[in-house]
Amino acid sequence: MLGRHTAAGRRVALTALGALALTGVTSAGAAEPPPASSAAQTLGADRPPAAVLRALERDLKLKPGQAAERLVNEAEAGVRAGRLRNALGEHFAGAWLRGATSAELTVATTHAADVSAIKAQGAKAAVVKRPLTELQAVKKKLDAAAARVKTRDTPVWYVDVPTNRVVVQATKRSAATAFIEAAGVEGKGVGVRVSAERPRLLADLVGGDAYYIEGSARCSIGFSVTKDQQQGFASAGHCGSPGDSTAGSDMAEQGTFQASTFPDKDMSWVAVNSNWTATADVEGEDGQRTQVTGSVQALVGASICRSGSTTGWHCGTIEQHDTSVSYSQGTVNGVTETTVCAEPGDSGGPYVSGTQAQGVTSGGSGDCTDGGTTFYQPINPILSDFGLVLKTASAQAGTPAPEDNDAAETWTAGRVYEAGTTVTHAGVRYQCVQTHQAQGAWSPSATPALWQRL
């Protein structure tokens, strides 16, 4: 919950959110897949919080029981997609989910010979022209161009894996054409989407139930974190600058911004004083809490829920990762777009899929009356950039590993691992299936949902 006092007096629990769990199926040529339930149990997909299920049923218009079914299906699909990504290598062109309850997985490849291997893992296969690495390279050229040219009329651009292209969202087509030419990516499969929407940051200057920066601006607490035994929380970078003081919802002294990045990224973390206690809890509906158990990144199309101090608890789906947004205050790269609504004051608040932390609110358009679009800063880069450890409900050991070659080779609790990374653990080589921060209970040998033995 956000800034609520405990029975002990001024000890206040910091809140956090979580995402969906995953279940494993092997890619072609791999060892026998783990039982479908093993990954769900590891990551919490088999026991979703009631607040998550109710909100998913409400916002995604699901019948009773369908939300729980969807979370398990998303979990299984996440592992299959990760293992297929590792198996397909340079041919991999992305993965996504479709369907209200079935969460049907599609995996794209540039090589027709991969189709049978994809289907063998229970996924639909799409043969496309461009691998994901090529699409990411095109987007990076647009990112670079945004530093040289005005992007007021081209506020959003992203990798759209279902259509196998990079998309520029613009208020008018001529602006998109000029931006594409400035980046030198004409003829590179870049599409244009014309929309009048202009995303904005979601902080404001009115009072409310959240945390306050320098006694005035209001944002929402994201995820509880620790660093060298110092407790605190992650939030959005545009909420404050290093050294800015914060106060709780009752204006009681709370903490200080330790680090903040904005623009380019939208991330920060606040260290709190001894009156506050970091927990794995997140504020749900009607005062109920849900708990975070990890930070495994969800697929495009997966369900996701958000908590904020203005509008509370709302759900939707992930539209795309690796999105760039040009706000009037500056451009932010690498955020994720969702169909969840939000309003000013929700900035910094947490997103979860199931019980897995996904990110913190950056900005968006629309509102929670008529609907809207939001963007969140993924949580794993925040943990990695600032050397933070996510507070989770499950047992967790270790601090972020030092950034050196030896540490990168040996699996270490506290390090953020990207999908495809290889490590050594107990003398055995493993490849990462899902991007996540490693926990003490999540060693490669014990979590086939996250690691594939080589």
N, C-alpha and C positions, 0 to 999 in steps of 0.2 A: 504494500500500500504506500501511497505517497505522503510522507511527512506525518503519519499518524503516531501520536504518543502511545507508548506501551503502559502497562500498569505500573511499571517502575518509575514513571514520571516523565522526564524529558528524554529518555532513551527512545529514539524514533527509528523505526525500521525503514531502510531504503528498499525500493522496489525494483523488480526486474521482470523480464518476460522471456518466454521460451518458444521453441519451434518444434516441428514434427520429428518423429522418430523414423528410422529406416530399417528395412529388413533386407537380407542379402540373397542374391542369386548370382551365380558366377557368369563370367563372359566366356566366349568360345575358347576352349583349350585350357581353362582353369580347372582347379580341383573341384570336388563335389561342393555344391552350395550348402551353406549352413541352413538349418531349419528356418522357415519363414518367421517363426515367432522369436527366434533368438535375438535378432536385431531390434525388433519391436520392444522386447523386454529391456535390452540394453539402453535404448534411447527414450523409452517411455511412451511409445505409440500405443501400447496395449492398455494404458491407464491414463487417458487424457483427462484433464480437469473438467469438472462439470461446467464451469464458467465458459470454457472454450467451446464445448459441445453446444451449449445453448446459443452462444453468439454465432457460431457457424450455421446452425439451423435457421436462425433469424435472418442473418445477412446474406447467406447463400441460398435461402429458401429451400432447405433440406427437410425431409421428413425425419421423425424420431428414429434414431439408429443409423441414419445415413452418414452423419458427421463422423461417428466413430469408425464406420467402414471406410470412409474416405481417407482418414488419417492413416489407417493401416495400409491401405493401397498406396498412398503417397510414400510411405516408409519403404515398402518393398520396391517401388519404382526407383527411389533414390539410389538404392544399392545397385540395382541392375544397370542403371544409367552410368554410375561411376565405374563399374567393372567393364562395361562395354567401352567407355571412354578410354580406359587404359589399354584394352585389347585392340581398338581400332587405330590408336595412335594418330598419325597425321591425317588419316581419312576422316576422323571424327568432325562432325559439323554441328553438334549441339543436340540437346534433348529437351523435351517438354511434355507436359501433361494436359489431357483434355478429358472432359466428362464430369458431370456433377458429382457422381459417387464412385464411378469406376476408376477415375484418375488414370486413364489409359496412357501408357508411356509410348512416345515416338522417339526414335533415335535416328539421326540423320548421318549419312556417310557420303563421301564423294566417290566411293568404289562399289560398283554393283555387286561384286563378288562377296561383299560383307553382308548382304541381305539375309542369307540363310542363317548366319551366326546371330544376327540381331533377332530374327524371328524365333530362334531356338531359345532365347531368353525371355520369351513371352512379350516382346515389344513389337510395335509396328516399325517398319523400316521406311525411310525416305532417302532416295538417292538424289543428291543435289550437286550443284556446280562448285560451290566454294567451301573449303574447310573452315572451321571456326577460327583458326589462327589467322587466315586471310581477312576475315571480317573484323577481327580485333585490330589488325594492322591498319585497316582502312579507318576505323574509328579513331585510332591514335593520331592519324593525320588530321582528322577533323578537330580533335582536342588541341593539337598544336596550332592549327589555324585560328582557333577561338581566342588565342592569346594575342593575335595580330589584328583581327578584324572585329567589328561590332556584331554582337549576336542577339541584339534586342528582339529582332524579328525572327530569329531561329532559336527559340529558347530551350529546345530539347533535341538530343540526338542519341541513338542507341543501336546496339546489335540486336536484331530481331531474328532469333534462331528459327522460328517456325516458317518465316518467309525467305530465309537464307539471304538476308541482305542487311545493310546498315540503313537506318531510317533517320531522316532529318525532319523534325516537326517544325513548321514555320507558319507565321501568320499570313504570309503571302508567298506564292510559288517563286516569284522573282528573287526574294531574299534567300530562299533555299538554294536556288541555282547559283547565286553569287557566292554563297558560303562553300558549296561543293567545288566550284571552280577555284576559289582561294586555297582550298586544301589540296587541290590537284588530284581529286579522286573521281573525275568524270569518267563514266564508262566502267566503274568498279562495282556496279551493282548497288548503288546508293538510291534508295527510294525517297519520296517526298510525301509527307502527310500534312495537309493544310488544316490548321485549327486556330481558332481565335483565343484559345487558352494561353495565359501567361502565368506559369507557376510563381509562387511567392514563398518567402520564408514564413514559418508559422510561429513566430514569437510576437508578443505584444506588450503594451505598457499598462495593463490594467491588473488589478488585484485578483486573486483567486487561490484555489487550493493547489499549490505546487511548490516550486522553489523560486526565489527572487534573486536577481543579480544586482548588486550595488543598491539594494533597497527599492528598485523600481521595476525593471524588465522581468517578465515571468516566462519560465520555460517548464518543462516536465522532466522529472528524474527518469533516466533510462535504466541501465542495468547496474547492480551492485558489483564492485570490483575490489581487488586488493593489489597492493604493490609494496613489497618489502614490509609486510605486516601493517601497512597503512590502509585503512578502509576508506572507501569513497564510492563514486558512481560515474558511469559514462553518460555523456549527453551530446548534444549537437555543438559544433564549433562556433556557430554564429550566436550562440547564447551568451558567451562571455570570453574574455581574454585572460591570459595568465596573470594571476595576482588579484583578479576581481573577487570580491567576497560574495558569499551566498547566504540566504536565510531560508528557513523552512516556511511552511504555509502559515504558521502563527507569527512569522517574522523573527523567531528566535535564531540566534547566530548558528550557522551550520558549518561552513567550510570555505575553501578557497580554490579557484581554478588553478590546477597545476600545469596543464598544457592544453592548447587549443589550436586547431588548424582550420582556417576558413579564409578565402575560398580555396579552390582545388579539391580539398576534402572538407567534410563538415563534421568534425569530431572534437571532443574535449573530454577531460575527466576532472572531477572535483574531489579533493581530499577533505574528509569531514572530521569534526572534532569528536571527543569521547562521548558526547551526549547522543550520538547517532550510532546505530548498529546496522551493518550490512547484512542483508538476508537474500535468499534466492526468490523471495516473494515478488509477485506482480499484482497490482490492483486490477481486479476483474469487475463484474457487475455486482451491485447491491452489497458492496463491502467484502465480497468473497475474494480470496487470493488464489492465484495459480503459481506454480514454482518452475523455475528454469532448471533443466538437467544437463544442458550442454549448448553448443553453438554450431551444430551441423547445418551447413547451408542447404536450403530447400531449392527444389527445381522450379523453373518457369512453369506456371500453371498450378502450383501448389497453393493450398489455402493458407491464410495468414491473418493474425489478429493484432490489433494495436490498442494501447492504453495511453490516454492523455488527460491532462488536468482540465481541459476545457470540455471535451466531448465524451470522455470516458472510454468505453470498450466497444470497438467496432471491428468487423472482419471483412475479408475479401480474398482476392487471389493475386499472385505475383504475375505481373505482365512481362517484365524483362529485367535482366541484370545488366551491368556494364552500361549504364545510362549516364549521359552528361546533361546537366541542366544549367541554363544561363539565367540566374536571378539578376535583378537590378544591382545587387551588391557584389556580384562576381559569379564566375562559373565554377560548378562543382562536378567533378568527374567520378565515375565508378559507383554511382548510387543505383538503387533498385526501384523500379516503378511498380505501383500496386493500384488496385481498384478500391482500396480502403479510403474512407473519407477522413478528413481532419480539418481543424480550424486553428486560428491564431491562439497561441498558448500551449498547443500540443507539441511544439517543437521539443526535441530531445527525448520524447517518450518512446517506450520500447515496442518492438514488433516481435511476435513469436509465431512459429509454426508448430503446433502441438505443444511440446515443452522445450523446444530448441530456440534459443535466442537468435534473432536474425539481424536486427539493426535498430537505429534510433531515428526518429522523425526529423527530416530535413525541411521539406516544403511541399507545396502542392497547389492545386487549384480546386475551385468548387467549395462545397461545405457539406455538413452532415444532414442537412435538410433536403437538398436536391441531389446530393451525390457529388463525388469528385474523384480526383486522382492525387496520390501522394507519392513521395520519394523518400526512401530511407538510406542513411549511411550504414553499410554493412558493419556488423559488430566485430568480425574477425580482424579486419584491418585496424580497428581502434585498439584491440588487445595487442596486436603485433607492434604497431607504431609506438605505443606508449608503454609497452612492457607490463601490461596488466594481466591479472588472472580473474576470469569470470567467477562470480560467486554462484555455486550451483547447489541443488538439493542433494545430489549424490556425493559420495566421498571423493575428495580431490586433493592431490598432493603435488608439491613442487611449485616453483616460481618460473617465470619465463626464462628459457635457456639463453645463454650468451650467444651473440651472433658471430660464431666462428665456424670454420669448416668442419672441425671435429664434432661439434655439437650438432651440426646439420646432418651428419651421417648417422648419429645414434639417436634413437627415439628418446624424447625427453618430455615429461609432463610439464605443461605450461606453455609449450611452443605451439604456435598456429601452423598447421600443415595444410598446404594446398593440395587439391586433387591431383594425382599423378606423381607426387613427391615420393621418393624411395628412402627408406631408413633401414637401419640394422637394429634388431632387438633380440637379445639372448642368442646371438650368433646367426640369426636368420634374417634374410632380406624380405621386406614388405613394401608394397606400393599403396599409397593413400587412395581410397575410393571416394571419400566425401571431405570437402574442406571443413576443418573444425579446429578448436583448441584442444590439445591433448589433456586428458585428466588422468590422475593416478590409477583409477579403476578401468581406464580405457586403453590398456596396453595392446599392441597389435595382435598378440597371440590370443587375447580374450575378446576381441571385437571384430569379427569378420564383416560386420556392417560398415566398418571404417577402414579396414586394412585387408589387403589381398596378399597372401604369401606368394613369393616369386620362386 
